[in-house]
Amino acid sequence: MGGVDKHDQMVSYYRTFLKSKKWTLRALFHVFDMTVVNCWLEYKQDAANLDLKEKDIMDLLAFKQRLTESLMLVEEELISSVQNVASIFVLQKKTNCFFDFHQ
């Protein structure tokens, strides 16, 4: 049982704070926190296999912050690409309407 208890302990260190009484949201964020801890453990194992120095390996908090920043950048890129596609679609619709009207 040592692995499960240690995992729960690591999840509790930097738990995502959620002020909600809905159990579904709390369960979803708990699963997300467990996933982050699992990814960090994989990262540490990979870093050990690559013989990285201990000072170069991120701790759990730094890993979670880097993951959050990466997800925010992906969201910004996704939003900008969706806006570009939407503006192209609107522009095509306007030009097609213009040509259809004047033909």
MOPAC internal coordinates of N, CA, C and O (Angstrom, degrees):
PM7 1SCF
backbone

  N    0.0000 0     0.00 0     0.00 0    0    0    0
  C    1.4585 1     0.00 0     0.00 0    1    0    0
  C    1.5133 1   112.32 1     0.00 0    2    1    0
  O    1.2310 1   119.28 1   175.78 1    3    2    1
  N    1.3153 1   118.97 1    -4.22 1    3    2    1
  C    1.4471 1   121.56 1  -176.54 1    5    3    2
  C    1.5185 1   113.42 1   -60.62 1    6    5    3
  O    1.2310 1   120.29 1   143.43 1    7    6    5
  N    1.3446 1   117.06 1   -36.57 1    7    6    5
  C    1.4588 1   120.20 1  -177.98 1    9    7    6
  C    1.5197 1   112.72 1   -67.23 1   10    9    7
  O    1.2310 1   120.73 1   138.23 1   11   10    9
  N    1.3108 1   116.21 1   -41.77 1   11   10    9
  C    1.4635 1   120.10 1  -178.90 1   13   11   10
  C    1.5228 1   110.14 1   -67.89 1   14   13   11
  O    1.2310 1   120.07 1   136.27 1   15   14   13
  N    1.3179 1   117.47 1   -43.73 1   15   14   13
  C    1.4598 1   120.29 1  -179.85 1   17   15   14
  C    1.5275 1   111.39 1   -64.67 1   18   17   15
  O    1.2310 1   120.21 1   139.88 1   19   18   17
  N    1.3194 1   117.21 1   -40.12 1   19   18   17
  C    1.4635 1   120.43 1   178.94 1   21   19   18
  C    1.5295 1   110.29 1   -66.95 1   22   21   19
  O    1.2310 1   120.68 1   141.43 1   23   22   21
  N    1.3299 1   116.30 1   -38.57 1   23   22   21
  C    1.4715 1   120.28 1   177.94 1   25   23   22
  C    1.5212 1   110.55 1   -63.20 1   26   25   23
  O    1.2310 1   120.39 1   134.01 1   27   26   25
  N    1.3217 1   116.87 1   -45.99 1   27   26   25
  C    1.4744 1   120.18 1   177.85 1   29   27   26
  C    1.5219 1   110.80 1   -62.06 1   30   29   27
  O    1.2310 1   120.24 1   143.97 1   31   30   29
  N    1.3204 1   117.14 1   -36.03 1   31   30   29
  C    1.4528 1   120.56 1   178.34 1   33   31   30
  C    1.5262 1   110.56 1   -64.73 1   34   33   31
  O    1.2310 1   120.53 1   136.52 1   35   34   33
  N    1.3272 1   116.60 1   -43.48 1   35   34   33
  C    1.4662 1   119.60 1   179.81 1   37   35   34
  C    1.5229 1   111.42 1   -67.82 1   38   37   35
  O    1.2310 1   120.01 1   144.34 1   39   38   37
  N    1.3182 1   117.59 1   -35.66 1   39   38   37
  C    1.4628 1   120.57 1   176.45 1   41   39   38
  C    1.5233 1   109.86 1   -63.33 1   42   41   39
  O    1.2310 1   120.14 1   143.13 1   43   42   41
  N    1.3209 1   117.34 1   -36.87 1   43   42   41
  C    1.4613 1   120.69 1  -177.10 1   45   43   42
  C    1.5307 1   113.05 1   -72.99 1   46   45   43
  O    1.2310 1   119.73 1   160.52 1   47   46   45
  N    1.3270 1   118.12 1   -19.48 1   47   46   45
  C    1.4650 1   119.95 1  -179.37 1   49   47   46
  C    1.5243 1   112.03 1   -61.69 1   50   49   47
  O    1.2310 1   120.14 1   131.78 1   51   50   49
  N    1.3135 1   117.35 1   -48.22 1   51   50   49
  C    1.4657 1   121.62 1  -176.25 1   53   51   50
  C    1.5194 1   110.21 1  -129.23 1   54   53   51
  O    1.2310 1   121.09 1  -124.66 1   55   54   53
  N    1.3041 1   115.52 1    55.34 1   55   54   53
  C    1.4604 1   121.37 1  -179.53 1   57   55   54
  C    1.5303 1   109.81 1   -67.07 1   58   57   55
  O    1.2310 1   121.10 1   -39.28 1   59   58   57
  N    1.3231 1   115.51 1   140.72 1   59   58   57
  C    1.4597 1   120.77 1   176.95 1   61   59   58
  C    1.5212 1   108.48 1   -71.49 1   62   61   59
  O    1.2310 1   120.89 1   -57.86 1   63   62   61
  N    1.3314 1   115.90 1   122.14 1   63   62   61
  C    1.4578 1   120.76 1  -178.39 1   65   63   62
  C    1.5185 1   108.94 1   -79.02 1   66   65   63
  O    1.2310 1   120.96 1   -51.43 1   67   66   65
  N    1.3113 1   115.78 1   128.57 1   67   66   65
  C    1.4530 1   121.39 1   179.89 1   69   67   66
  C    1.5166 1   108.11 1  -138.37 1   70   69   67
  O    1.2310 1   120.84 1   -61.11 1   71   70   69
  N    1.3156 1   116.01 1   118.89 1   71   70   69
  C    1.4549 1   120.41 1  -178.97 1   73   71   70
  C    1.5313 1   108.47 1   -94.03 1   74   73   71
  O    1.2310 1   121.53 1  -101.93 1   75   74   73
  N    1.3140 1   114.67 1    78.07 1   75   74   73
  C    1.4585 1   120.74 1  -178.88 1   77   75   74
  C    1.5210 1   108.70 1  -146.20 1   78   77   75
  O    1.2310 1   121.26 1   -33.08 1   79   78   77
  N    1.3081 1   115.19 1   146.92 1   79   78   77
  C    1.4552 1   119.66 1   177.52 1   81   79   78
  C    1.5205 1   111.40 1   -98.31 1   82   81   79
  O    1.2310 1   120.31 1   176.97 1   83   82   81
  N    1.3360 1   117.02 1    -3.03 1   83   82   81
  C    1.4561 1   120.17 1   179.64 1   85   83   82
  C    1.5124 1   109.70 1   -75.80 1   86   85   83
  O    1.2310 1   120.68 1   -55.97 1   87   86   85
  N    1.3096 1   116.31 1   124.03 1   87   86   85
  C    1.4607 1   120.04 1  -176.13 1   89   87   86
  C    1.5162 1   111.69 1   -69.37 1   90   89   87
  O    1.2310 1   120.29 1   152.92 1   91   90   89
  N    1.3417 1   117.05 1   -27.08 1   91   90   89
  C    1.4639 1   118.64 1  -178.63 1   93   91   90
  C    1.5177 1   111.14 1   -66.79 1   94   93   91
  O    1.2310 1   120.09 1   136.94 1   95   94   93
  N    1.3300 1   117.43 1   -43.06 1   95   94   93
  C    1.4646 1   120.50 1   178.12 1   97   95   94
  C    1.5165 1   111.37 1   -66.18 1   98   97   95
  O    1.2310 1   120.87 1   138.70 1   99   98   97
  N    1.3235 1   115.94 1   -41.30 1   99   98   97
  C    1.4679 1   119.46 1   179.53 1  101   99   98
  C    1.5283 1   110.70 1   -63.80 1  102  101   99
  O    1.2310 1   120.51 1   139.94 1  103  102  101
  N    1.3323 1   116.62 1   -40.06 1  103  102  101
  C    1.4629 1   120.09 1   178.23 1  105  103  102
  C    1.5236 1   110.94 1   -66.99 1  106  105  103
  O    1.2310 1   120.12 1   139.89 1  107  106  105
  N    1.3212 1   117.37 1   -40.11 1  107  106  105
  C    1.4544 1   121.54 1   179.02 1  109  107  106
  C    1.5324 1   111.34 1   -62.40 1  110  109  107
  O    1.2310 1   120.32 1   134.79 1  111  110  109
  N    1.3166 1   116.99 1   -45.21 1  111  110  109
  C    1.4655 1   119.82 1   179.33 1  113  111  110
  C    1.5249 1   111.59 1   -69.98 1  114  113  111
  O    1.2310 1   119.95 1   149.43 1  115  114  113
  N    1.3268 1   117.69 1   -30.57 1  115  114  113
  C    1.4645 1   119.66 1   175.63 1  117  115  114
  C    1.5310 1   110.21 1   -66.70 1  118  117  115
  O    1.2310 1   120.47 1   139.21 1  119  118  117
  N    1.3130 1   116.71 1   -40.79 1  119  118  117
  C    1.4666 1   120.68 1   176.88 1  121  119  118
  C    1.5262 1   109.75 1   -63.58 1  122  121  119
  O    1.2310 1   120.19 1   139.90 1  123  122  121
  N    1.3241 1   117.23 1   -40.10 1  123  122  121
  C    1.4597 1   120.50 1   177.14 1  125  123  122
  C    1.5279 1   110.70 1   -62.53 1  126  125  123
  O    1.2310 1   119.95 1   135.98 1  127  126  125
  N    1.3211 1   117.70 1   -44.02 1  127  126  125
  C    1.4621 1   120.84 1   178.29 1  129  127  126
  C    1.5310 1   111.30 1   -62.72 1  130  129  127
  O    1.2310 1   120.37 1   140.18 1  131  130  129
  N    1.3357 1   116.90 1   -39.82 1  131  130  129
  C    1.4596 1   119.89 1   177.93 1  133  131  130
  C    1.5277 1   110.89 1   -64.97 1  134  133  131
  O    1.2310 1   120.59 1   141.94 1  135  134  133
  N    1.3182 1   116.49 1   -38.06 1  135  134  133
  C    1.4609 1   120.77 1   178.81 1  137  135  134
  C    1.5165 1   111.06 1   -64.48 1  138  137  135
  O    1.2310 1   120.36 1   138.65 1  139  138  137
  N    1.3235 1   116.92 1   -41.35 1  139  138  137
  C    1.4586 1   120.63 1   179.20 1  141  139  138
  C    1.5278 1   110.60 1   -63.56 1  142  141  139
  O    1.2310 1   120.08 1   137.47 1  143  142  141
  N    1.3196 1   117.45 1   -42.53 1  143  142  141
  C    1.4674 1   120.52 1   178.67 1  145  143  142
  C    1.5267 1   110.17 1   -64.21 1  146  145  143
  O    1.2310 1   120.17 1   138.35 1  147  146  145
  N    1.3271 1   117.29 1   -41.65 1  147  146  145
  C    1.4668 1   119.85 1   177.95 1  149  147  146
  C    1.5275 1   111.30 1   -62.19 1  150  149  147
  O    1.2310 1   120.51 1   138.17 1  151  150  149
  N    1.3319 1   116.62 1   -41.83 1  151  150  149
  C    1.4689 1   120.44 1   178.02 1  153  151  150
  C    1.5224 1   110.89 1   -63.91 1  154  153  151
  O    1.2310 1   120.30 1   140.79 1  155  154  153
  N    1.3142 1   117.03 1   -39.21 1  155  154  153
  C    1.4653 1   120.33 1   179.21 1  157  155  154
  C    1.5256 1   110.95 1   -65.94 1  158  157  155
  O    1.2310 1   120.41 1   140.31 1  159  158  157
  N    1.3250 1   116.83 1   -39.69 1  159  158  157
  C    1.4604 1   119.86 1   177.52 1  161  159  158
  C    1.5353 1   110.69 1   -63.90 1  162  161  159
  O    1.2310 1   120.28 1   140.73 1  163  162  161
  N    1.3251 1   117.08 1   -39.27 1  163  162  161
  C    1.4667 1   120.68 1   175.39 1  165  163  162
  C    1.5265 1   110.55 1   -64.02 1  166  165  163
  O    1.2310 1   120.90 1   138.20 1  167  166  165
  N    1.3275 1   115.88 1   -41.80 1  167  166  165
  C    1.4627 1   121.14 1   178.52 1  169  167  166
  C    1.5314 1   110.62 1   -60.14 1  170  169  167
  O    1.2310 1   120.53 1   135.49 1  171  170  169
  N    1.3370 1   116.59 1   -44.51 1  171  170  169
  C    1.4625 1   119.77 1   179.12 1  173  171  170
  C    1.5234 1   111.56 1   -63.85 1  174  173  171
  O    1.2310 1   120.50 1   140.87 1  175  174  173
  N    1.3120 1   116.64 1   -39.13 1  175  174  173
  C    1.4553 1   120.40 1   178.95 1  177  175  174
  C    1.5338 1   110.60 1   -66.44 1  178  177  175
  O    1.2310 1   120.33 1   137.36 1  179  178  177
  N    1.3245 1   116.97 1   -42.64 1  179  178  177
  C    1.4631 1   120.35 1   177.53 1  181  179  178
  C    1.5237 1   111.40 1   -64.85 1  182  181  179
  O    1.2310 1   120.44 1   140.35 1  183  182  181
  N    1.3285 1   116.76 1   -39.65 1  183  182  181
  C    1.4625 1   120.26 1   178.36 1  185  183  182
  C    1.5223 1   110.76 1   -64.28 1  186  185  183
  O    1.2310 1   120.06 1   142.22 1  187  186  185
  N    1.3208 1   117.50 1   -37.78 1  187  186  185
  C    1.4668 1   120.45 1   177.30 1  189  187  186
  C    1.5310 1   110.62 1   -67.16 1  190  189  187
  O    1.2310 1   120.17 1   141.38 1  191  190  189
  N    1.3250 1   117.28 1   -38.62 1  191  190  189
  C    1.4641 1   120.86 1   177.80 1  193  191  190
  C    1.5314 1   111.97 1   -66.14 1  194  193  191
  O    1.2310 1   120.75 1   150.31 1  195  194  193
  N    1.3400 1   116.17 1   -29.69 1  195  194  193
  C    1.4697 1   120.62 1   178.77 1  197  195  194
  C    1.5237 1   112.08 1   -88.19 1  198  197  195
  O    1.2310 1   119.99 1  -177.06 1  199  198  197
  N    1.3167 1   117.62 1     2.94 1  199  198  197
  C    1.4675 1   123.97 1   179.24 1  201  199  198
  C    1.5296 1   112.77 1    58.47 1  202  201  199
  O    1.2310 1   120.71 1  -137.86 1  203  202  201
  N    1.3414 1   116.26 1    42.14 1  203  202  201
  C    1.4587 1   119.97 1   175.02 1  205  203  202
  C    1.5192 1   109.59 1   -75.14 1  206  205  203
  O    1.2310 1   121.36 1   -29.90 1  207  206  205
  N    1.3308 1   115.00 1   150.10 1  207  206  205
  C    1.4580 1   119.54 1   177.43 1  209  207  206
  C    1.5239 1   109.44 1   -68.88 1  210  209  207
  O    1.2310 1   120.76 1   -28.58 1  211  210  209
  N    1.3164 1   116.16 1   151.42 1  211  210  209
  C    1.4602 1   121.56 1  -178.43 1  213  211  210
  C    1.5303 1   111.40 1   -60.37 1  214  213  211
  O    1.2310 1   120.27 1   145.47 1  215  214  213
  N    1.3321 1   117.09 1   -34.53 1  215  214  213
  C    1.4700 1   119.72 1  -178.57 1  217  215  214
  C    1.5280 1   112.20 1   -73.02 1  218  217  215
  O    1.2310 1   120.01 1   161.16 1  219  218  217
  N    1.3465 1   117.59 1   -18.84 1  219  218  217
  C    1.4575 1   120.99 1   179.95 1  221  219  218
  C    1.5265 1   112.99 1   -89.51 1  222  221  219
  O    1.2310 1   120.30 1   170.88 1  223  222  221
  N    1.3255 1   117.04 1    -9.12 1  223  222  221
  C    1.4667 1   121.33 1  -179.24 1  225  223  222
  C    1.5328 1   108.62 1   -87.88 1  226  225  223
  O    1.2310 1   120.76 1   -49.89 1  227  226  225
  N    1.3259 1   116.16 1   130.11 1  227  226  225
  C    1.4715 1   120.70 1  -179.13 1  229  227  226
  C    1.5240 1   110.43 1   -73.21 1  230  229  227
  O    1.2310 1   121.20 1   -35.79 1  231  230  229
  N    1.3232 1   115.31 1   144.21 1  231  230  229
  C    1.4589 1   119.13 1   171.40 1  233  231  230
  C    1.5313 1   108.35 1   -81.15 1  234  233  231
  O    1.2310 1   120.65 1    -1.85 1  235  234  233
  N    1.3196 1   116.37 1   178.15 1  235  234  233
  C    1.4657 1   120.85 1  -174.32 1  237  235  234
  C    1.5251 1   111.64 1   -62.06 1  238  237  235
  O    1.2310 1   119.77 1   138.58 1  239  238  237
  N    1.3159 1   118.04 1   -41.42 1  239  238  237
  C    1.4633 1   120.62 1  -178.67 1  241  239  238
  C    1.5306 1   110.73 1   -65.56 1  242  241  239
  O    1.2310 1   120.03 1   134.00 1  243  242  241
  N    1.3193 1   117.54 1   -46.00 1  243  242  241
  C    1.4697 1   120.59 1   179.22 1  245  243  242
  C    1.5267 1   110.57 1   -63.38 1  246  245  243
  O    1.2310 1   120.59 1   140.99 1  247  246  245
  N    1.3374 1   116.47 1   -39.01 1  247  246  245
  C    1.4644 1   120.27 1   177.96 1  249  247  246
  C    1.5223 1   110.73 1   -62.77 1  250  249  247
  O    1.2310 1   120.46 1   136.38 1  251  250  249
  N    1.3205 1   116.73 1   -43.62 1  251  250  249
  C    1.4643 1   120.88 1  -179.12 1  253  251  250
  C    1.5342 1   110.69 1   -66.53 1  254  253  251
  O    1.2310 1   120.43 1   141.73 1  255  254  253
  N    1.3331 1   116.79 1   -38.27 1  255  254  253
  C    1.4607 1   120.22 1   177.25 1  257  255  254
  C    1.5211 1   111.32 1   -65.89 1  258  257  255
  O    1.2310 1   120.31 1   136.84 1  259  258  257
  N    1.3340 1   117.02 1   -43.16 1  259  258  257
  C    1.4627 1   120.52 1   179.21 1  261  259  258
  C    1.5240 1   110.48 1   -64.23 1  262  261  259
  O    1.2310 1   120.34 1   140.32 1  263  262  261
  N    1.3241 1   116.96 1   -39.68 1  263  262  261
  C    1.4592 1   121.13 1   177.98 1  265  263  262
  C    1.5270 1   110.69 1   -63.11 1  266  265  263
  O    1.2310 1   120.46 1   137.32 1  267  266  265
  N    1.3231 1   116.73 1   -42.68 1  267  266  265
  C    1.4649 1   121.45 1   179.26 1  269  267  266
  C    1.5191 1   110.81 1   -63.34 1  270  269  267
  O    1.2310 1   120.25 1   135.39 1  271  270  269
  N    1.3367 1   117.13 1   -44.61 1  271  270  269
  C    1.4688 1   120.41 1   178.68 1  273  271  270
  C    1.5206 1   110.80 1   -62.24 1  274  273  271
  O    1.2310 1   120.21 1   139.15 1  275  274  273
  N    1.3232 1   117.20 1   -40.85 1  275  274  273
  C    1.4614 1   120.80 1   179.66 1  277  275  274
  C    1.5239 1   111.18 1   -64.39 1  278  277  275
  O    1.2310 1   120.46 1   137.29 1  279  278  277
  N    1.3287 1   116.73 1   -42.71 1  279  278  277
  C    1.4587 1   119.83 1   178.74 1  281  279  278
  C    1.5235 1   111.76 1   -65.97 1  282  281  279
  O    1.2310 1   120.36 1   145.05 1  283  282  281
  N    1.3281 1   116.92 1   -34.95 1  283  282  281
  C    1.4628 1   119.67 1   177.52 1  285  283  282
  C    1.5276 1   110.79 1   -67.52 1  286  285  283
  O    1.2310 1   119.79 1   141.61 1  287  286  285
  N    1.3301 1   118.00 1   -38.39 1  287  286  285
  C    1.4639 1   120.78 1   177.57 1  289  287  286
  C    1.5245 1   111.06 1   -66.00 1  290  289  287
  O    1.2310 1   120.54 1   140.26 1  291  290  289
  N    1.3174 1   116.58 1   -39.74 1  291  290  289
  C    1.4665 1   120.34 1   177.94 1  293  291  290
  C    1.5182 1   109.49 1   -63.17 1  294  293  291
  O    1.2310 1   120.24 1   139.54 1  295  294  293
  N    1.3275 1   117.14 1   -40.46 1  295  294  293
  C    1.4572 1   120.44 1   179.89 1  297  295  294
  C    1.5259 1   110.43 1   -64.45 1  298  297  295
  O    1.2310 1   119.96 1   137.54 1  299  298  297
  N    1.3343 1   117.68 1   -42.46 1  299  298  297
  C    1.4613 1   120.58 1   178.91 1  301  299  298
  C    1.5234 1   110.89 1   -62.36 1  302  301  299
  O    1.2310 1   120.25 1   136.97 1  303  302  301
  N    1.3258 1   117.14 1   -43.03 1  303  302  301
  C    1.4582 1   120.38 1   178.41 1  305  303  302
  C    1.5174 1   111.12 1   -65.10 1  306  305  303
  O    1.2310 1   120.25 1   140.70 1  307  306  305
  N    1.3151 1   117.12 1   -39.30 1  307  306  305
  C    1.4578 1   121.26 1   179.41 1  309  307  306
  C    1.5166 1   110.68 1   -65.45 1  310  309  307
  O    1.2310 1   120.46 1   136.26 1  311  310  309
  N    1.3211 1   116.72 1   -43.74 1  311  310  309
  C    1.4627 1   120.41 1   179.49 1  313  311  310
  C    1.5202 1   110.42 1   -63.44 1  314  313  311
  O    1.2310 1   120.12 1   135.85 1  315  314  313
  N    1.3358 1   117.38 1   -44.15 1  315  314  313
  C    1.4633 1   119.28 1  -178.74 1  317  315  314
  C    1.5240 1   110.87 1   -66.79 1  318  317  315
  O    1.2310 1   119.65 1   142.52 1  319  318  317
  N    1.3350 1   118.27 1   -37.48 1  319  318  317
  C    1.4651 1   119.40 1   178.96 1  321  319  318
  C    1.5223 1   111.24 1   -69.22 1  322  321  319
  O    1.2310 1   120.02 1   142.59 1  323  322  321
  N    1.3340 1   117.57 1   -37.41 1  323  322  321
  C    1.4614 1   120.68 1   177.46 1  325  323  322
  C    1.5219 1   109.89 1   -65.88 1  326  325  323
  O    1.2310 1   120.02 1   140.36 1  327  326  325
  N    1.3382 1   117.57 1   -39.64 1  327  326  325
  C    1.4555 1   120.45 1   178.26 1  329  327  326
  C    1.5246 1   110.57 1   -65.98 1  330  329  327
  O    1.2310 1   119.99 1   141.55 1  331  330  329
  N    1.3336 1   117.62 1   -38.45 1  331  330  329
  C    1.4646 1   120.25 1   178.05 1  333  331  330
  C    1.5205 1   110.93 1   -64.71 1  334  333  331
  O    1.2310 1   120.54 1   135.76 1  335  334  333
  N    1.3213 1   116.58 1   -44.24 1  335  334  333
  C    1.4625 1   120.09 1   179.33 1  337  335  334
  C    1.5205 1   110.17 1   -64.44 1  338  337  335
  O    1.2310 1   120.44 1   138.43 1  339  338  337
  N    1.3220 1   116.77 1   -41.57 1  339  338  337
  C    1.4604 1   120.41 1  -179.97 1  341  339  338
  C    1.5211 1   110.64 1   -64.73 1  342  341  339
  O    1.2310 1   119.83 1   138.86 1  343  342  341
  N    1.3333 1   117.93 1   -41.14 1  343  342  341
  C    1.4642 1   119.94 1   179.99 1  345  343  342
  C    1.5233 1   110.87 1   -67.58 1  346  345  343
  O    1.2310 1   119.73 1   143.57 1  347  346  345
  N    1.3310 1   118.13 1   -36.43 1  347  346  345
  C    1.4619 1   120.68 1   177.07 1  349  347  346
  C    1.5192 1   110.20 1   -65.98 1  350  349  347
  O    1.2310 1   120.60 1   138.58 1  351  350  349
  N    1.3285 1   116.46 1   -41.42 1  351  350  349
  C    1.4604 1   120.65 1   179.33 1  353  351  350
  C    1.5259 1   110.68 1   -63.34 1  354  353  351
  O    1.2310 1   120.41 1   136.05 1  355  354  353
  N    1.3264 1   116.82 1   -43.95 1  355  354  353
  C    1.4615 1   120.67 1   179.51 1  357  355  354
  C    1.5150 1   109.71 1   -64.77 1  358  357  355
  O    1.2310 1   120.08 1   138.81 1  359  358  357
  N    1.3364 1   117.46 1   -41.19 1  359  358  357
  C    1.4605 1   121.42 1   179.45 1  361  359  358
  C    1.5256 1   110.64 1   -63.27 1  362  361  359
  O    1.2310 1   120.08 1   138.71 1  363  362  361
  N    1.3230 1   117.45 1   -41.29 1  363  362  361
  C    1.4588 1   120.73 1   178.71 1  365  363  362
  C    1.5234 1   110.62 1   -65.66 1  366  365  363
  O    1.2310 1   120.68 1   140.01 1  367  366  365
  N    1.3149 1   116.31 1   -39.99 1  367  366  365
  C    1.4637 1   119.40 1   179.20 1  369  367  366
  C    1.5307 1   110.05 1   -63.13 1  370  369  367
  O    1.2310 1   120.49 1   137.53 1  371  370  369
  N    1.3443 1   116.66 1   -42.47 1  371  370  369
  C    1.4549 1   119.94 1  -179.24 1  373  371  370
  C    1.5193 1   110.90 1   -65.85 1  374  373  371
  O    1.2310 1   120.34 1   135.95 1  375  374  373
  N    1.3239 1   116.95 1   -44.05 1  375  374  373
  C    1.4619 1   119.10 1  -178.79 1  377  375  374
  C    1.5233 1   110.45 1   -67.15 1  378  377  375
  O    1.2310 1   119.39 1   141.29 1  379  378  377
  N    1.3188 1   118.76 1   -38.71 1  379  378  377
  C    1.4535 1   120.85 1   178.00 1  381  379  378
  C    1.5168 1   111.20 1   -65.36 1  382  381  379
  O    1.2310 1   119.81 1   139.67 1  383  382  381
  N    1.3112 1   117.97 1   -40.33 1  383  382  381
  C    1.4617 1   121.39 1   177.38 1  385  383  382
  C    1.5151 1   110.19 1   -64.02 1  386  385  383
  O    1.2310 1   120.42 1   140.56 1  387  386  385
  N    1.3096 1   116.81 1   -39.44 1  387  386  385
  C    1.4593 1   121.14 1  -179.74 1  389  387  386
  C    1.5220 1   109.99 1   -63.94 1  390  389  387
  O    1.2310 1   120.42 1   133.05 1  391  390  389
  N    1.3319 1   116.80 1   -46.95 1  391  390  389
  C    1.4543 1   119.87 1  -178.43 1  393  391  390
  C    1.5254 1   111.06 1   -69.98 1  394  393  391
  O    1.2310 1   119.83 1   143.83 1  395  394  393
  N    1.3112 1   117.92 1   -36.17 1  395  394  393
  C    1.4553 1   120.23 1   178.49 1  397  395  394
  C    1.5166 1   110.87 1   -65.61 1  398  397  395
  O    1.2310 1   120.51 1   143.56 1  399  398  397
  N    1.3129 1   116.64 1   -36.44 1  399  398  397
  C    1.4640 1   120.89 1  -177.40 1  401  399  398
  C    1.5098 1   110.65 1   -71.28 1  402  401  399
  O    1.2310 1   119.49 1   142.36 1  403  402  401
  N    1.3301 1   118.59 1   -37.64 1  403  402  401
  C    1.4672 1   121.62 1  -174.16 1  405  403  402
  C    1.5247 1   113.65 1   -94.02 1  406  405  403
  O    1.2310 1   119.09 1  -172.36 1  407  406  405
  N    1.2926 1   119.34 1     7.64 1  407  406  405
  C    1.4665 1   119.54 1   178.96 1  409  407  406
  C    1.4963 1   111.55 1   -95.65 1  410  409  407
  O    1.2310 1   120.10 1   180.00 1  411  410  409

